[in-house]
Amino acid sequence: MQQKTEENWPRFVRTVEAARLLGLSPRTLEKHRCDGTGPIYRKLGGRVVYTVTDLQAWIDAAARLSTSEVAPPRLLQVMDTDPATDLAADAAC
């Protein structure tokens, strides 16, 4: 079994940094999060974080060959936190 070391832990970024990496405003990223159309995120200690790998996967999933190509259906994100906490934290949606 491979031990996790600090080098192979995922790099987490907060909303402002994730938005900067994606070329979006933080508010647009928050709206995507509320609508369930954005990249996968996690809540650590009540703070929303994204992995750089998940941001890259979201970008890759948006790739299209033509303007008439239909986007694949979005899978629902599985929340591993308390739903009551999530609703309170995302009350701005």
C-alpha positions in Angstrom: 0.0 0.0 0.0 1.4 3.4 -1.0 1.6 5.9 1.8 0.4 9.4 1.1 3.1 12.0 1.4 2.7 15.7 1.2 3.9 15.7 -2.4 1.1 13.6 -3.8 -1.7 15.2 -1.9 -4.1 17.2 -4.2 -3.6 20.9 -4.4 -6.6 22.7 -3.0 -7.6 26.2 -4.0 -10.3 28.5 -2.7 -13.0 30.1 -4.8 -11.1 33.2 -5.7 -8.0 31.3 -6.9 -10.2 28.7 -8.7 -12.0 31.5 -10.5 -8.8 33.1 -11.5 -7.4 29.8 -12.9 -10.6 29.3 -14.9 -10.8 32.9 -16.1 -14.2 33.5 -14.4 -15.4 35.9 -11.7 -15.7 34.4 -8.2 -19.5 35.2 -8.4 -19.8 33.2 -11.6 -18.1 30.2 -10.1 -20.4 30.5 -7.0 -23.4 30.6 -9.3 -22.2 27.4 -11.1 -21.8 25.8 -7.7 -25.3 26.7 -6.7 -26.7 25.5 -10.0 -24.7 22.3 -9.9 -23.1 23.1 -13.3 -19.6 23.9 -12.0 -16.6 21.8 -11.1 -16.6 19.3 -8.3 -15.9 21.0 -4.9 -15.4 20.0 -1.3 -16.2 21.7 1.9 -13.4 21.5 4.5 -14.2 23.1 7.8 -17.1 25.0 6.2 -14.8 26.4 3.4 -15.3 25.6 -0.2 -12.2 24.3 -1.9 -11.5 22.8 -5.4 -8.7 20.6 -6.5 -6.7 21.7 -9.5 -7.3 18.3 -11.0 -11.1 18.7 -10.7 -10.8 22.2 -12.3 -8.9 20.7 -15.2 -11.4 17.9 -15.6 -14.3 20.4 -15.7 -12.5 22.3 -18.5 -11.8 19.0 -20.4 -15.5 18.0 -20.0 -16.5 21.3 -21.8 -14.5 20.4 -24.9 -16.7 20.3 -28.1 -15.9 19.6 -31.7 -18.8 21.7 -33.1 -21.4 24.3 -32.0 -24.2 21.8 -32.7 -22.7 19.1 -30.4 -24.9 18.4 -27.4 -23.3 18.6 -24.0 -23.2 15.3 -22.0 -25.7 15.2 -19.1 -24.2 16.4 -15.9 -23.9 13.9 -13.1 -25.1 14.9 -9.7 -22.4 15.7 -7.2 -22.3 13.5 -4.2 -22.1 15.6 -1.0 -20.2 13.9 1.8 -21.2 16.5 4.3 -24.3 17.2 6.4 -27.0 18.5 4.0 -28.3 20.9 6.6 -24.8 22.5 6.8 -24.6 22.7 3.0 -28.0 24.4 2.7 -27.0 27.0 5.3 -23.6 27.6 3.7 -25.1 28.0 0.2 -28.0 30.2 1.3 -26.8 32.9 -1.0 -27.8 30.8 -4.1 
